[in-house]
Amino acid sequence: MVALLMAAGLGLAGMAHAAPDSLRAGNYTVHYNALSGDTLPLVSTRAYGLRHASDQGLVIITVNAGADASRTSVPLTVAGHAATLLGHAVPIKVRYINDQSGHSALVTFTVSGSQSIRFDLDVTPQGAPTTQLQFVHTYKP
């Protein structure tokens, strides 16, 4: 199911609501995608208890080990915070998905209308140093 969710999210690169990217950190590649719940297939939002709605914000994060970024994902932890560009905190929740497809973290939160959110997240692959992931994503209804 992780593969379906990531494929759905990462496959949206051409859409305004998706911001797929990756960051190389030592022997690991951190993949992340910020999007709204309504850009995912309905089957994915239902499978993970998400709302299929434009005010359901999420960031999907996976980490792959080795030089080949397409390898199987590794267990990870994610901590941090999010805020609007005006500095108002955006409460986030982190859920982990570990299944036969791999490992990922879902950072979920509520989006109020059109707003840009700054994410400051610490991503830690199991047994490896923490990588700071910082980016801004604009959500539009």
Disulfide bonds with the S-S distance in Angstrom:
none
